[in-house]
Amino acid sequence: MSTNDLDEMANLLGDCGLTWQMLNATAELEVGFHVKTSAQYFGFATEAAIACREYARSHALASRLVSIIHRDNRPSQRVAQKTGMSLDRSLTHSSPVHDVYSMDL
Ligand SMILES: CC(C)(COP(=O)(O)OP(=O)(O)OC[C@H]1O[C@@H](n2cnc3c(N)ncnc32)[C@H](O)[C@@H]1OP(=O)(O)O)[C@@H](O)C(=O)NCCC(=O)NCCS
């Protein structure tokens, strides 16, 4: 890793992407997001999550998109809602303090 790599990482606003997660013994496509504190409240997570949703949809990656979110994490719940997801009590995560939000793609 070079100094340039470290400079570039320091300028990253955050990350957002798609991963496969096991829920109810089935692989589900999850969108995850993190934004550094100084860059929050500008809509970056929502914009990035919507871009991931559109990528998943246009590439027919899955029939459903999910997001696994701590029950007290209001900002993430709002990102999920604004991406088109809603709380899905039919899907459970191994962590009892995490809820699952989902939407059909
Ligand atoms: C959740 C997170 C990614 C949101 O990023 P963001 O770019 O600030 O999100 P947006 O600007 O798109 O805003 C989404 C909603 O969260 C709210 N929000 C953003 N940061 C917030 C904060 N620090 N405290 C309270 N609400 C916050 C916004 O007001 C918005 O809600 P609204 O539409 O009702 O006004 C960011 O707060 C974060 O990285 N948190 C820590 C890591 C984390 O929890 N990751 C998700 C794991 S599931």
The ligand as a Gaussian input file, in Angstrom:
#p B3LYP/6-31G(d) Opt

LIG

0 1
 C      -26.607000       5.050000       8.287000
 C      -25.682000       5.937000       7.484000
 C      -24.991000       5.089000       6.402000
 C      -26.519000       7.038000       6.812000
 O      -25.671000       7.768000       5.953000
 P      -26.088000       9.207000       5.393000
 O      -25.327000       9.422000       4.115000
 O      -25.938000      10.220000       6.433000
 O      -27.631000       8.985000       5.072000
 P      -28.584000      10.003000       4.310000
 O      -27.966000      11.354000       4.260000
 O      -28.972000       9.338000       3.020000
 O      -29.789000      10.126000       5.312000
 C      -30.626000       9.039000       5.609000
 C      -31.484000       9.384000       6.797000
 O      -30.705000       9.278000       7.990000
 C      -30.760000      10.500000       8.726000
 N      -29.432000      10.636000       9.350000
 C      -28.251000      10.656000       8.736000
 N      -27.252000      10.741000       9.638000
 C      -27.851000      10.783000      10.854000
 C      -27.362000      10.858000      12.185000
 N      -26.039000      10.889000      12.442000
 N      -28.249000      10.883000      13.208000
 C      -29.573000      10.839000      12.958000
 N      -30.098000      10.741000      11.697000
 C      -29.237000      10.730000      10.675000
 C      -31.079000      11.551000       7.698000
 O      -31.671000      12.689000       8.286000
 C      -32.039000      10.801000       6.791000
 O      -33.326000      10.702000       7.361000
 P      -34.562000      11.608000       6.859000
 O      -34.782000      11.286000       5.424000
 O      -35.682000      11.163000       7.734000
 O      -34.138000      13.035000       7.070000
 C      -24.625000       6.606000       8.374000
 O      -25.295000       7.271000       9.431000
 C      -23.608000       5.627000       8.953000
 O      -22.645000       5.273000       8.291000
 N      -23.819000       5.190000      10.191000
 C      -22.872000       4.314000      10.864000
 C      -22.743000       2.959000      10.212000
 C      -24.053000       2.262000      10.031000
 O      -24.916000       2.300000      10.875000
 N      -24.162000       1.575000       8.858000
 C      -25.332000       0.825000       8.506000
 C      -25.301000      -0.557000       9.094000
 S      -26.818000      -1.391000       8.672000

